[in-house]
Amino acid sequence: EATLDLAERRRIRSAIRELQRQELERDEETLASKRFRPERSSHRQDDKENWPQSRRLEEEQQAALVALSEQLKAITSVEELTKLLRAAGEYEERKLIRAAIRKLRAEEIEAATLAGNVQSSR
């Protein structure tokens, strides 16, 4: 900061650039080693131990979705489906309810279209 010699300033700036370049290279090497780190074998062992439990949970969720699907078939009101949609917590449940709403609305549009065609033909 306090030197007036231009040559010394150039040497200092080039030394700073060299240090920054070396630091970047070290950071890149660190990232590369983390990126390609082999998977730990204990993690795979945990997966094997938890597999029956996760499989059972998945089967329970599927059964709950099937029951919800049957329940949705009986509902004929968009308002009721909308209430269910707002109360649903899981993505798959919301997905099923939105599909039921779309189906119900399509049926309503089709019925209105048919009614309009019947009136226009009279």
C-alpha positions as CSV (number, residue, x, y, z in Angstrom):
1,E,0.0,0.0,0.0
2,A,2.8,2.4,0.8
3,T,5.4,1.6,-1.8
4,L,6.0,4.0,-4.6
5,D,8.2,1.7,-6.7
6,L,6.2,0.5,-9.7
7,A,8.3,-2.6,-10.2
8,E,7.7,-3.7,-6.7
9,R,3.9,-3.1,-7.1
10,R,3.9,-5.3,-10.2
11,R,5.7,-8.1,-8.3
12,I,3.2,-7.8,-5.4
13,R,0.2,-7.9,-7.8
14,S,1.6,-10.9,-9.7
15,A,2.3,-12.7,-6.4
16,I,-1.3,-12.0,-5.3
17,R,-2.6,-13.3,-8.6
18,E,-0.5,-16.4,-8.3
19,L,-1.8,-17.1,-4.8
20,Q,-5.4,-16.6,-6.0
21,R,-4.8,-19.0,-8.9
22,Q,-3.3,-21.7,-6.5
23,E,-6.3,-21.2,-4.2
24,L,-8.7,-21.8,-7.1
25,E,-6.9,-24.9,-8.1
26,R,-7.1,-26.3,-4.6
27,D,-10.8,-25.5,-4.5
28,E,-11.4,-27.2,-7.8
29,E,-9.4,-30.3,-6.7
30,T,-11.5,-30.4,-3.4
31,L,-14.7,-30.2,-5.4
32,A,-13.6,-32.9,-7.8
33,S,-12.7,-35.3,-5.0
34,K,-16.1,-34.7,-3.3
35,R,-18.0,-35.1,-6.6
36,F,-16.6,-38.5,-7.3
37,R,-16.4,-39.9,-3.8
38,P,-17.5,-43.5,-3.7
39,E,-20.7,-44.4,-1.9
40,R,-20.3,-45.6,1.6
41,S,-21.0,-49.3,2.2
42,S,-22.7,-48.6,5.6
43,H,-25.3,-46.5,3.8
44,R,-26.1,-49.4,1.5
45,Q,-26.4,-51.6,4.6
46,D,-28.9,-49.2,6.1
47,D,-30.9,-49.3,3.0
48,K,-31.0,-53.1,3.2
49,E,-32.1,-53.0,6.8
50,N,-34.8,-50.5,6.2
51,W,-36.1,-52.0,3.0
52,P,-38.9,-54.2,4.5
53,Q,-40.2,-51.3,6.5
54,S,-40.2,-48.8,3.6
55,R,-41.8,-51.5,1.4
56,R,-44.6,-52.0,4.0
57,L,-45.1,-48.2,4.2
58,E,-45.3,-48.0,0.4
59,E,-47.9,-50.7,0.3
60,E,-50.0,-49.0,2.9
61,Q,-49.8,-45.8,1.0
62,Q,-51.0,-47.6,-2.2
63,A,-53.9,-49.1,-0.3
64,A,-54.9,-45.7,1.1
65,L,-54.8,-44.3,-2.4
66,V,-57.0,-47.0,-3.8
67,A,-59.5,-46.4,-1.0
68,L,-59.4,-42.7,-1.7
69,S,-60.0,-43.4,-5.4
70,E,-63.1,-45.4,-4.6
71,Q,-64.3,-42.6,-2.3
72,L,-63.8,-40.0,-5.0
73,K,-65.9,-42.0,-7.5
74,A,-68.9,-41.6,-5.1
75,I,-68.5,-37.8,-4.8
76,T,-70.4,-35.8,-7.4
77,S,-69.8,-32.2,-6.1
78,V,-66.9,-30.1,-7.1
79,E,-67.2,-28.2,-3.9
80,E,-66.8,-31.4,-1.8
81,L,-63.8,-32.4,-3.9
82,T,-62.3,-28.9,-3.4
83,K,-62.7,-29.2,0.3
84,L,-60.9,-32.6,0.2
85,L,-58.2,-31.1,-1.9
86,R,-57.5,-28.3,0.6
87,A,-57.4,-30.8,3.4
88,A,-55.2,-33.4,1.7
89,G,-51.6,-33.5,2.7
90,E,-49.9,-35.9,0.4
91,Y,-49.0,-35.1,-3.2
92,E,-50.5,-38.3,-4.6
93,E,-53.8,-37.6,-2.8
94,R,-54.0,-34.1,-4.2
95,K,-53.1,-35.5,-7.6
96,L,-56.0,-38.0,-7.5
97,I,-58.5,-35.4,-6.2
98,R,-57.5,-32.9,-8.9
99,A,-58.0,-35.6,-11.5
100,A,-61.5,-36.3,-10.1
101,I,-62.3,-32.6,-10.2
102,R,-61.2,-32.4,-13.9
103,K,-63.3,-35.4,-14.7
104,L,-66.3,-34.0,-13.0
105,R,-66.0,-30.7,-14.7
106,A,-65.6,-32.3,-18.1
107,E,-68.8,-34.3,-17.4
108,E,-70.6,-31.1,-16.5
109,I,-69.4,-29.4,-19.7
110,E,-70.4,-32.4,-21.8
111,A,-73.9,-32.5,-20.1
112,A,-74.3,-28.7,-20.7
113,T,-73.2,-29.1,-24.3
114,L,-75.7,-31.9,-24.9
115,A,-78.5,-29.9,-23.2
116,G,-77.7,-27.0,-25.5
117,N,-77.7,-29.2,-28.6
118,V,-81.1,-30.7,-27.6
119,Q,-82.6,-27.2,-27.1
120,S,-81.2,-25.9,-30.3
121,S,-82.7,-28.8,-32.3
122,R,-86.2,-28.2,-30.9
